[in-house]
Structure formats: C-alpha cells, structure tokens
Amino acid sequence: MPRDKREVIGLLRLEIENIRRRGFGALFRESILCLNRGKSFPTEPCRHCVLAEFLPPERRQGPIPCFDIPLDNAGRTLETLSRQASRQECEQAILAWMERTLARLEKELAVERAKPAAG
C-alpha cells in the first residue's frame, strides 16, 4: 500500500527518536511502525504496514515480513542477522537502515518539491 512519503518520513523520524531515547523493544514488533504493536497476536495484515514498502515483493508473505527487509548492501535481514550477530549488532543494523532510509526519502522528497509543477 503506497503511502505519502511525508508520512513515512515522519514515522521514521519518530521511531528513530524513540529508539535513541528509550532503546529497542522487540525488534520491529514494538516499533511505532508496526500495526500490531503491543498485540499478543497480529490482528492487522502486515501488508498494510509502512514497513511492507521496503520489502522485496517475494518476501512480503513471510510470518514476520519486516524481519526480511534488506538492512544493508549485502542484503542481510533481521532474520539472517539474528542467527549470526548479537542483539546489539541487530539493533545497530536496524537503526542504521532507518537513518539511511530516512535520509534517502528526505532527499527524494526535496527533489520532488524542487520540480516545477506540470501544467
């Protein structure tokens, strides 16, 4: 479900700030980005989540799709990192991905705003 870029930017900013202030909860599952945050079992389809936009189409049907978001250029995901790295390394990878994604979206939005309106 495509969302307004400004909405995604706002949510990412808020989540990054929350992480810096309070640290991580359950990775992605306690994020303000998660539609099922705080629920003992999912009640909303993950395909409606803002994070779904960052998933390759073939990975959108997994049990916890956000765990399959490529977090770096090597394509490592939270799913793969959780088996290879410490929790702290996973948290650092997620925060770095959020910061890079936020910077990219802000740059894209600035470029879009700088374009003359079609008329």
Secondary structure, DSSP 8 states (H G I E B T S, - for coil): ----HHHHHHHHHHHHHHHHHH--SSTTTTSTT-TTTT-SS--S-GGGSGGGGGS-GGGTTSSSGGGGS--STT---HHHHHHHS-HHHHHHHHHHHHHHHHHHHHHHHHHHHHS----
